[in-house]
Amino acid sequence: MSHQRSRSRFQCLDGYRGLAVVLMIVFHLCWNLRDFGFIEFDDRSAFWVNFRALIVFLFVSAVGWSSYVAHKLGHSFHSFAKNQAKLAFAAALISLGTYLALPEQWVFFGILHFIFAAGWIVRPLSGHPLISAVIGLSLITLNQLLNIDSGTSHRWFIHTFSAPSATLDYINPLPWLGVALIGPIFGYLSLHTLPLPAAITTSVLTFLGRHALLAYLSHQLILFPLVMGAYFLWR
């Protein structure tokens, strides 16, 4: 991969994904601080619901965006399948880890599970961004018309697959698949070629974006012990 291709292809897209990682870390840090009594907030309030939705939007739209870019660059199916295998393994780790730690709340369809499924659906449409966007908007509209919220779709999983009634992470499939299908438009508009300012912030964001999966899997392994350690020192 040439330096020029890395700059034009990855910097803005990686920075976009890196921003999602940073917001996710902030979200989970606040969650941990609340659990240990450092701060108080209602995670059902509009601010926190919308904060989470923003994080999911960034991650999910990046799926479609990166799929378009991969299509334009002629990436092979083997490369796609390899990335999907990594996602499947990571999603399985999340499910297994949460099942062992919190069997009543294990993650059966979280963000990684959704991204894995969305990747297969978006790929055939990634070379047709306008059609993909129309389908994506249609799915979002259909979801609104049918009023399928997270609770409704979660209950379907419960009845169909005996999923847990409570889960640490759940993604409502229909509207977020619509967002993933809108993502290729970002590539069609060549947003990935936009230059970013040369700054330490840019370097941090693009680094996190390139290693988003690793950051997702490891950040709580770092944050939780730090907050727990601070709690016992404070006590």
MIDOSE-1310 file (N, C-alpha, C; in nm, 2 decimals, decimal comma, always signed):
residues 235
mshq	+0,08/-0,12/+0,00/+0,00/+0,00/+0,00/+0,09/+0,12/+0,00; +0,07/+0,21/-0,10/+0,15/+0,33/-0,11/+0,11/+0,43/+0,00; +0,21/+0,52/+0,02/+0,18/+0,63/+0,12/+0,07/+0,72/+0,07; +0,06/+0,74/-0,06/-0,04/+0,83/-0,11/-0,18/+0,77/-0,10
rsrs	-0,19/+0,63/-0,13/-0,32/+0,57/-0,11/-0,36/+0,57/+0,04; -0,26/+0,55/+0,13/-0,30/+0,55/+0,27/-0,35/+0,68/+0,31; -0,29/+0,79/+0,26/-0,34/+0,92/+0,30/-0,48/+0,95/+0,24; -0,50/+0,92/+0,11/-0,63/+0,95/+0,05/-0,74/+0,86/+0,09
rfqc	-0,70/+0,73/+0,12/-0,81/+0,64/+0,15/-0,84/+0,63/+0,29; -0,74/+0,64/+0,38/-0,76/+0,60/+0,51/-0,77/+0,72/+0,61; -0,71/+0,83/+0,59/-0,70/+0,93/+0,70/-0,83/+0,98/+0,74; -0,92/+1,03/+0,65/-1,04/+1,08/+0,69/-1,14/+0,97/+0,74
ldgy	-1,14/+0,86/+0,67/-1,22/+0,74/+0,72/-1,18/+0,69/+0,85; -1,05/+0,67/+0,87/-1,00/+0,63/+1,00/-1,02/+0,73/+1,11; -1,01/+0,85/+1,08/-1,04/+0,96/+1,18/-1,18/+0,95/+1,22; -1,27/+0,93/+1,12/-1,42/+0,92/+1,15/-1,44/+0,80/+1,24
rgla	-1,38/+0,69/+1,21/-1,40/+0,57/+1,29/-1,33/+0,59/+1,43; -1,22/+0,66/+1,43/-1,15/+0,69/+1,55/-1,23/+0,77/+1,64; -1,30/+0,87/+1,59/-1,39/+0,95/+1,67/-1,50/+0,87/+1,74; -1,55/+0,77/+1,67/-1,64/+0,68/+1,73/-1,58/+0,60/+1,85
vvlm	-1,46/+0,56/+1,83/-1,39/+0,49/+1,94/-1,37/+0,58/+2,06; -1,33/+0,71/+2,04/-1,31/+0,80/+2,15/-1,44/+0,82/+2,22; -1,55/+0,84/+2,15/-1,68/+0,87/+2,22/-1,72/+0,74/+2,29; -1,69/+0,62/+2,23/-1,73/+0,50/+2,30/-1,65/+0,49/+2,43
ivfh	-1,52/+0,52/+2,43/-1,44/+0,52/+2,55/-1,50/+0,61/+2,66; -1,53/+0,73/+2,62/-1,59/+0,83/+2,71/-1,72/+0,78/+2,77; -1,80/+0,72/+2,68/-1,93/+0,67/+2,73/-1,91/+0,56/+2,83; -1,83/+0,46/+2,80/-1,80/+0,35/+2,90/-1,73/+0,40/+3,02
lcwn	-1,64/+0,50/+3,01/-1,58/+0,55/+3,13/-1,68/+0,62/+3,22; -1,78/+0,69/+3,17/-1,88/+0,75/+3,25/-1,97/+0,64/+3,31; -1,99/+0,54/+3,23/-2,07/+0,43/+3,28/-2,01/+0,36/+3,40; -1,87/+0,34/+3,39/-1,80/+0,28/+3,50/-1,80/+0,37/+3,62
lrdf	-1,78/+0,50/+3,60/-1,77/+0,60/+3,71/-1,91/+0,60/+3,78; -2,02/+0,58/+3,71/-2,15/+0,58/+3,77/-2,16/+0,45/+3,85; -2,12/+0,34/+3,80/-2,14/+0,21/+3,87/-2,06/+0,21/+4,00; -1,95/+0,29/+4,01/-1,87/+0,29/+4,13/-1,91/+0,41/+4,22
gfie	-2,01/+0,48/+4,18/-2,06/+0,59/+4,26/-1,99/+0,72/+4,25; -1,90/+0,74/+4,16/-1,83/+0,87/+4,14/-1,92/+0,98/+4,08; -2,01/+0,94/+3,99/-2,11/+1,03/+3,93/-2,24/+0,96/+3,93; -2,35/+1,04/+3,90/-2,48/+0,99/+3,89/-2,54/+1,05/+3,76
fddr	-2,61/+0,96/+3,69/-2,69/+1,00/+3,57/-2,79/+0,89/+3,53; -2,89/+0,93/+3,46/-2,99/+0,84/+3,41/-2,96/+0,80/+3,27; -2,92/+0,67/+3,25/-2,88/+0,64/+3,11/-3,00/+0,63/+3,02; -3,12/+0,65/+3,07/-3,24/+0,65/+2,98/-3,28/+0,79/+2,94
safw	-3,21/+0,89/+2,99/-3,23/+1,03/+2,96/-3,20/+1,05/+2,81; -3,26/+1,16/+2,76/-3,24/+1,19/+2,61/-3,09/+1,21/+2,58; -3,02/+1,27/+2,67/-2,87/+1,30/+2,64/-2,80/+1,17/+2,62; -2,81/+1,07/+2,71/-2,73/+0,95/+2,70/-2,79/+0,86/+2,60
vnfr	-2,92/+0,86/+2,57/-2,97/+0,78/+2,46/-2,92/+0,83/+2,33; -2,92/+0,96/+2,31/-2,87/+1,02/+2,19/-2,71/+1,01/+2,17; -2,64/+1,01/+2,29/-2,50/+0,99/+2,29/-2,47/+0,86/+2,23; -2,53/+0,75/+2,29/-2,51/+0,62/+2,24/-2,55/+0,61/+2,09
aliv	-2,66/+0,67/+2,05/-2,70/+0,66/+1,91/-2,60/+0,72/+1,82; -2,54/+0,83/+1,86/-2,43/+0,89/+1,78/-2,31/+0,80/+1,76; -2,27/+0,73/+1,87/-2,16/+0,64/+1,86/-2,19/+0,52/+1,76; -2,31/+0,47/+1,77/-2,36/+0,36/+1,69/-2,36/+0,41/+1,54
flfv	-2,42/+0,53/+1,52/-2,42/+0,59/+1,39/-2,29/+0,60/+1,32; -2,19/+0,64/+1,39/-2,05/+0,66/+1,34/-2,00/+0,52/+1,30; -2,01/+0,42/+1,39/-1,95/+0,29/+1,36/-2,03/+0,23/+1,24; -2,16/+0,23/+1,24/-2,24/+0,16/+1,14/-2,23/+0,23/+1,01
savg	-2,23/+0,36/+1,00/-2,22/+0,43/+0,87/-2,08/+0,40/+0,81; -1,98/+0,39/+0,90/-1,84/+0,36/+0,85/-1,84/+0,22/+0,78; -1,93/+0,13/+0,82/-1,93/+0,00/+0,76/-1,96/+0,01/+0,61; -2,07/+0,09/+0,58/-2,10/+0,11/+0,44/-2,00/+0,20/+0,36
wssy	-1,94/+0,30/+0,43/-1,84/+0,38/+0,37/-1,72/+0,30/+0,33; -1,67/+0,23/+0,43/-1,55/+0,15/+0,40/-1,57/+0,04/+0,30; -1,70/-0,01/+0,29/-1,73/-0,12/+0,19/-1,72/-0,06/+0,05; -1,77/+0,07/+0,04/-1,76/+0,13/-0,09/-1,62/+0,16/-0,13
vahk	-1,54/+0,20/-0,04/-1,40/+0,23/-0,07/-1,32/+0,10/-0,11; -1,35/-0,01/-0,04/-1,29/-0,14/-0,07/-1,33/-0,18/-0,21; -1,46/-0,16/-0,24/-1,51/-0,20/-0,38/-1,43/-0,12/-0,48; -1,42/+0,01/-0,46/-1,35/+0,10/-0,56/-1,21/+0,07/-0,58
lghs	-1,14/+0,02/-0,47/-1,00/-0,01/-0,47/-0,98/-0,16/-0,52; -1,09/-0,23/-0,54/-1,08/-0,36/-0,60/-1,03/-0,47/-0,50; -1,06/-0,45/-0,37/-1,02/-0,55/-0,27/-1,09/-0,68/-0,30; -1,02/-0,79/-0,28/-1,07/-0,92/-0,31/-1,17/-0,97/-0,20
fhsf	-1,25/-1,07/-0,25/-1,34/-1,13/-0,15/-1,26/-1,20/-0,04; -1,14/-1,25/-0,07/-1,06/-1,31/+0,04/-1,03/-1,21/+0,15; -1,00/-1,09/+0,11/-0,97/-0,98/+0,21/-1,09/-0,95/+0,29; -1,21/-0,94/+0,23/-1,34/-0,92/+0,30/-1,37/-1,03/+0,39
aknq	-1,35/-1,16/+0,35/-1,38/-1,27/+0,43/-1,29/-1,28/+0,55; -1,17/-1,24/+0,53/-1,07/-1,24/+0,64/-1,11/-1,14/+0,75; -1,15/-1,02/+0,71/-1,20/-0,92/+0,80/-1,33/-0,97/+0,87; -1,42/-1,03/+0,80/-1,54/-1,08/+0,86/-1,51/-1,19/+0,96
akla	-1,41/-1,28/+0,93/-1,38/-1,38/+1,02/-1,32/-1,32/+1,15; -1,25/-1,22/+1,15/-1,20/-1,15/+1,27/-1,32/-1,09/+1,35; -1,41/-1,03/+1,28/-1,53/-0,98/+1,34/-1,61/-1,09/+1,41; -1,63/-1,20/+1,34/-1,70/-1,32/+1,40/-1,64/-1,37/+1,52
faaa	-1,51/-1,38/+1,52/-1,43/-1,43/+1,63/-1,45/-1,33/+1,75; -1,43/-1,20/+1,72/-1,45/-1,10/+1,83/-1,59/-1,10/+1,89; -1,69/-1,11/+1,80/-1,83/-1,11/+1,85/-1,85/-1,24/+1,94; -1,79/-1,35/+1,90/-1,81/-1,47/+1,98/-1,74/-1,45/+2,11
lisl	-1,62/-1,39/+2,11/-1,56/-1,36/+2,24/-1,64/-1,28/+2,33; -1,71/-1,17/+2,28/-1,79/-1,09/+2,36/-1,91/-1,17/+2,41; -1,97/-1,25/+2,33/-2,08/-1,33/+2,38/-2,04/-1,43/+2,48; -1,93/-1,50/+2,46/-1,88/-1,60/+2,56/-1,84/-1,53/+2,69
gtyl	-1,77/-1,42/+2,68/-1,72/-1,35/+2,80/-1,83/-1,30/+2,88; -1,93/-1,24/+2,82/-2,04/-1,18/+2,89/-2,13/-1,29/+2,95; -2,14/-1,41/+2,88/-2,22/-1,52/+2,92/-2,16/-1,58/+3,05; -2,03/-1,59/+3,05/-1,96/-1,64/+3,17/-1,96/-1,55/+3,29
alpe	-1,95/-1,42/+3,26/-1,95/-1,32/+3,37/-2,09/-1,28/+3,41; -2,18/-1,26/+3,32/-2,32/-1,22/+3,35/-2,42/-1,29/+3,27; -2,44/-1,42/+3,30/-2,53/-1,50/+3,22/-2,67/-1,45/+3,20; -2,72/-1,37/+3,29/-2,85/-1,31/+3,27/-2,86/-1,19/+3,18
qwvf	-2,74/-1,14/+3,14/-2,73/-1,02/+3,06/-2,63/-1,03/+2,94; -2,60/-1,16/+2,90/-2,50/-1,18/+2,80/-2,54/-1,11/+2,67; -2,44/-1,07/+2,59/-2,46/-1,00/+2,46/-2,48/-1,10/+2,35; -2,60/-1,11/+2,30/-2,63/-1,20/+2,19/-2,63/-1,13/+2,05
fgil	-2,66/-1,00/+2,05/-2,66/-0,92/+1,92/-2,62/-0,78/+1,95; -2,49/-0,76/+1,98/-2,44/-0,63/+2,01/-2,38/-0,57/+1,88; -2,30/-0,46/+1,90/-2,25/-0,39/+1,78/-2,17/-0,47/+1,69; -2,08/-0,56/+1,75/-1,99/-0,64/+1,66/-2,08/-0,74/+1,59
hfif	-2,18/-0,80/+1,65/-2,26/-0,90/+1,58/-2,33/-0,83/+1,47; -2,38/-0,71/+1,50/-2,45/-0,63/+1,39/-2,36/-0,60/+1,27; -2,24/-0,55/+1,31/-2,15/-0,51/+1,20/-2,11/-0,63/+1,11; -2,10/-0,74/+1,18/-2,07/-0,87/+1,10/-2,18/-0,90/+1,00
aagw	-2,30/-0,89/+1,05/-2,42/-0,92/+0,97/-2,44/-0,82/+0,86; -2,42/-0,69/+0,90/-2,44/-0,58/+0,80/-2,33/-0,58/+0,69; -2,21/-0,63/+0,72/-2,11/-0,64/+0,62/-2,14/-0,72/+0,51; -2,21/-0,84/+0,53/-2,25/-0,93/+0,43/-2,36/-0,87/+0,34
ivrp	-2,45/-0,79/+0,41/-2,56/-0,73/+0,33/-2,52/-0,61/+0,25; -2,43/-0,53/+0,31/-2,39/-0,41/+0,24/-2,30/-0,44/+0,12; -2,21/-0,54/+0,13/-2,11/-0,57/+0,03/-2,17/-0,57/-0,11; -2,28/-0,65/-0,14/-2,33/-0,66/-0,28/-2,38/-0,52/-0,33
lsgh	-2,41/-0,43/-0,24/-2,47/-0,30/-0,28/-2,36/-0,19/-0,28; -2,25/-0,22/-0,23/-2,15/-0,11/-0,21/-2,10/-0,04/-0,34; -2,11/-0,11/-0,45/-2,08/-0,05/-0,58/-2,19/+0,03/-0,64; -2,31/+0,03/-0,57/-2,43/+0,10/-0,62/-2,48/+0,19/-0,51
plis	-2,40/+0,30/-0,48/-2,43/+0,38/-0,36/-2,56/+0,45/-0,36; -2,61/+0,49/-0,47/-2,74/+0,56/-0,48/-2,85/+0,46/-0,45; -2,85/+0,34/-0,51/-2,95/+0,24/-0,48/-2,94/+0,20/-0,34; -2,82/+0,18/-0,29/-2,80/+0,14/-0,15/-2,86/+0,25/-0,05
avig	-2,84/+0,37/-0,09/-2,90/+0,48/+0,00/-3,05/+0,48/+0,00; -3,11/+0,46/-0,12/-3,25/+0,45/-0,13/-3,31/+0,34/-0,05; -3,25/+0,22/-0,05/-3,29/+0,11/+0,03/-3,27/+0,14/+0,17; -3,16/+0,20/+0,21/-3,13/+0,23/+0,35/-3,24/+0,33/+0,40
lsli	-3,27/+0,44/+0,33/-3,37/+0,53/+0,38/-3,50/+0,46/+0,38; -3,53/+0,37/+0,29/-3,66/+0,30/+0,30/-3,67/+0,21/+0,42; -3,56/+0,15/+0,46/-3,56/+0,07/+0,58/-3,58/+0,15/+0,71; -3,52/+0,27/+0,71/-3,54/+0,36/+0,83/-3,68/+0,41/+0,83
tlnq	-3,74/+0,44/+0,72/-3,88/+0,49/+0,71/-3,97/+0,38/+0,75; -3,95/+0,26/+0,70/-4,03/+0,14/+0,73/-4,03/+0,12/+0,88; -3,91/+0,13/+0,94/-3,90/+0,10/+1,08/-3,98/+0,21/+1,16; -3,98/+0,33/+1,12/-4,06/+0,44/+1,18/-4,21/+0,41/+1,17
llni	-4,25/+0,37/+1,05/-4,39/+0,35/+1,02/-4,44/+0,23/+1,10; -4,36/+0,13/+1,11/-4,40/+0,01/+1,19/-4,38/+0,02/+1,34; -4,31/+0,13/+1,38/-4,28/+0,16/+1,52/-4,20/+0,04/+1,58; -4,10/-0,01/+1,51/-4,02/-0,12/+1,57/-3,91/-0,06/+1,65
dsgt	-3,93/-0,04/+1,78/-3,82/+0,01/+1,86/-3,73/-0,11/+1,91; -3,63/-0,07/+1,99/-3,54/-0,18/+2,04/-3,61/-0,28/+2,12; -3,71/-0,23/+2,20/-3,79/-0,33/+2,29/-3,86/-0,43/+2,20; -3,93/-0,38/+2,10/-4,01/-0,47/+2,01/-3,92/-0,57/+1,94
shrw	-3,81/-0,53/+1,88/-3,72/-0,63/+1,81/-3,65/-0,72/+1,91; -3,62/-0,67/+2,03/-3,56/-0,75/+2,13/-3,65/-0,86/+2,18; -3,78/-0,83/+2,19/-3,88/-0,93/+2,23/-3,89/-1,04/+2,12; -3,87/-1,00/+2,00/-3,88/-1,10/+1,89/-3,76/-1,20/+1,91
fiht	-3,64/-1,14/+1,94/-3,53/-1,23/+1,96/-3,55/-1,32/+2,08; -3,62/-1,27/+2,19/-3,64/-1,35/+2,31/-3,73/-1,47/+2,27; -3,84/-1,44/+2,20/-3,94/-1,54/+2,17/-3,88/-1,64/+2,06; -3,80/-1,59/+1,97/-3,76/-1,68/+1,86/-3,63/-1,76/+1,90
fsap	-3,54/-1,70/+1,97/-3,41/-1,77/+2,00/-3,39/-1,79/+2,15; -3,49/-1,76/+2,23/-3,48/-1,77/+2,38/-3,36/-1,68/+2,43; -3,35/-1,56/+2,37/-3,25/-1,47/+2,41/-3,28/-1,42/+2,55; -3,18/-1,37/+2,62/-3,20/-1,31/+2,76/-3,29/-1,19/+2,75
satl	-3,37/-1,17/+2,85/-3,46/-1,06/+2,86/-3,39/-0,93/+2,88; -3,27/-0,94/+2,94/-3,18/-0,82/+2,96/-3,05/-0,85/+2,90; -2,99/-0,75/+2,84/-2,86/-0,77/+2,77/-2,77/-0,64/+2,79; -2,64/-0,65/+2,79/-2,56/-0,54/+2,81/-2,55/-0,45/+2,69
dyin	-2,57/-0,51/+2,57/-2,56/-0,44/+2,44/-2,65/-0,50/+2,34; -2,74/-0,42/+2,28/-2,83/-0,47/+2,18/-2,85/-0,36/+2,07; -2,85/-0,41/+1,95/-2,86/-0,32/+1,83/-2,99/-0,36/+1,76; -3,08/-0,26/+1,75/-3,21/-0,28/+1,67/-3,18/-0,29/+1,52
plpw	-3,20/-0,41/+1,46/-3,14/-0,44/+1,33/-3,19/-0,35/+1,22; -3,32/-0,32/+1,21/-3,38/-0,26/+1,09/-3,33/-0,12/+1,06; -3,35/-0,03/+1,16/-3,30/+0,11/+1,13/-3,15/+0,12/+1,11; -3,07/+0,04/+1,19/-2,93/+0,06/+1,18/-2,87/-0,01/+1,05
lgva	-2,94/-0,11/+1,00/-2,91/-0,16/+0,87/-2,93/-0,05/+0,76; -3,03/+0,03/+0,78/-3,06/+0,14/+0,69/-2,94/+0,24/+0,69; -2,89/+0,26/+0,81/-2,77/+0,36/+0,82/-2,65/+0,30/+0,75; -2,63/+0,17/+0,77/-2,51/+0,10/+0,71/-2,53/+0,11/+0,56
ligp	-2,65/+0,10/+0,50/-2,67/+0,11/+0,36/-2,66/+0,25/+0,31; -2,67/+0,35/+0,39/-2,65/+0,49/+0,35/-2,50/+0,52/+0,34; -2,42/+0,44/+0,42/-2,28/+0,47/+0,43/-2,21/+0,48/+0,30; -2,23/+0,40/+0,20/-2,16/+0,41/+0,07/-2,17/+0,55/+0,01
ifgy	-2,27/+0,62/+0,04/-2,28/+0,76/-0,02/-2,17/+0,84/+0,02; -2,12/+0,82/+0,15/-2,00/+0,90/+0,19/-1,88/+0,87/+0,10; -1,87/+0,74/+0,06/-1,76/+0,71/-0,03/-1,78/+0,77/-0,17; -1,91/+0,76/-0,21/-1,94/+0,81/-0,35/-1,91/+0,96/-0,35
lslh	-1,93/+1,03/-0,24/-1,90/+1,18/-0,24/-1,75/+1,20/-0,21; -1,67/+1,10/-0,21/-1,52/+1,10/-0,19/-1,48/+1,17/-0,06; -1,56/+1,16/+0,04/-1,53/+1,22/+0,17/-1,40/+1,16/+0,23; -1,37/+1,04/+0,19/-1,24/+0,98/+0,24/-1,12/+1,04/+0,19
tlpl	-1,13/+1,13/+0,08/-1,02/+1,20/+0,03/-0,99/+1,33/+0,09; -1,09/+1,37/+0,18/-1,07/+1,50/+0,24/-0,95/+1,50/+0,33; -0,86/+1,61/+0,33/-0,75/+1,61/+0,41/-0,78/+1,65/+0,55; -0,71/+1,60/+0,65/-0,72/+1,63/+0,79/-0,60/+1,71/+0,83
paai	-0,62/+1,80/+0,93/-0,50/+1,89/+0,97/-0,39/+1,80/+1,03; -0,27/+1,84/+1,01/-0,16/+1,77/+1,07/-0,15/+1,81/+1,22; -0,20/+1,72/+1,31/-0,20/+1,75/+1,45/-0,20/+1,62/+1,52; -0,16/+1,63/+1,65/-0,15/+1,51/+1,74/-0,29/+1,45/+1,75
ttsv	-0,40/+1,53/+1,75/-0,53/+1,48/+1,76/-0,56/+1,39/+1,64; -0,53/+1,44/+1,52/-0,55/+1,36/+1,40/-0,48/+1,23/+1,41; -0,35/+1,23/+1,45/-0,28/+1,11/+1,46/-0,34/+1,01/+1,56; -0,39/+1,06/+1,67/-0,46/+0,97/+1,77/-0,58/+0,91/+1,71
ltfl	-0,67/+1,00/+1,64/-0,79/+0,95/+1,59/-0,77/+0,85/+1,48; -0,68/+0,87/+1,39/-0,65/+0,78/+1,28/-0,59/+0,65/+1,33; -0,51/+0,66/+1,43/-0,45/+0,53/+1,49/-0,57/+0,45/+1,55; -0,65/+0,51/+1,63/-0,76/+0,44/+1,69/-0,86/+0,38/+1,58
grha	-0,88/+0,46/+1,48/-0,96/+0,41/+1,37/-0,91/+0,29/+1,30; -0,78/+0,29/+1,28/-0,71/+0,17/+1,21/-0,72/+0,05/+1,30; -0,73/+0,07/+1,43/-0,73/-0,04/+1,53/-0,86/-0,04/+1,61; -0,97/-0,01/+1,54/-1,10/+0,01/+1,61/-1,14/-0,12/+1,68
llay	-1,12/-0,24/+1,61/-1,17/-0,36/+1,67/-1,09/-0,40/+1,80; -0,96/-0,38/+1,79/-0,87/-0,40/+1,91/-0,91/-0,31/+2,02; -0,93/-0,18/+1,99/-0,97/-0,08/+2,09/-1,11/-0,12/+2,16; -1,20/-0,17/+2,07/-1,33/-0,21/+2,13/-1,31/-0,33/+2,23
lshq	-1,23/-0,42/+2,19/-1,22/-0,54/+2,27/-1,14/-0,51/+2,40; -1,05/-0,42/+2,40/-0,96/-0,40/+2,51/-0,99/-0,28/+2,60; -1,07/-0,19/+2,55/-1,08/-0,06/+2,63/-1,14/-0,08/+2,77; -1,24/-0,17/+2,78/-1,29/-0,19/+2,91/-1,20/-0,28/+3,01
lilf	-1,11/-0,35/+2,94/-1,01/-0,43/+3,02/-0,92/-0,33/+3,09; -0,90/-0,21/+3,04/-0,82/-0,11/+3,09/-0,90/-0,01/+3,18; -1,01/+0,03/+3,13/-1,09/+0,13/+3,21/-1,15/+0,08/+3,34; -1,21/-0,04/+3,33/-1,27/-0,09/+3,45/-1,18/-0,11/+3,57
plvm	-1,06/-0,18/+3,55/-0,96/-0,19/+3,66/-0,92/-0,05/+3,71; -0,90/+0,05/+3,62/-0,85/+0,18/+3,66/-0,96/+0,24/+3,75; -1,09/+0,24/+3,71/-1,19/+0,30/+3,79/-1,21/+0,22/+3,92; -1,20/+0,09/+3,92/-1,21/+0,01/+4,04/-1,10/+0,04/+4,13
gayf	-0,98/+0,05/+4,08/-0,86/+0,09/+4,17/-0,88/+0,22/+4,23; -0,93/+0,32/+4,15/-0,96/+0,46/+4,20/-1,06/+0,45/+4,31; -1,16/+0,36/+4,30/-1,27/+0,35/+4,40/-1,21/+0,30/+4,53; -1,13/+0,20/+4,52/-1,07/+0,14/+4,65/-0,97/+0,24/+4,71
lwr	-0,90/+0,32/+4,63/-0,81/+0,42/+4,69/-0,90/+0,53/+4,76; -1,00/+0,57/+4,69/-1,09/+0,67/+4,74/-1,16/+0,63/+4,87; -1,20/+0,50/+4,87/-1,27/+0,45/+4,99/-1,17/+0,44/+5,11
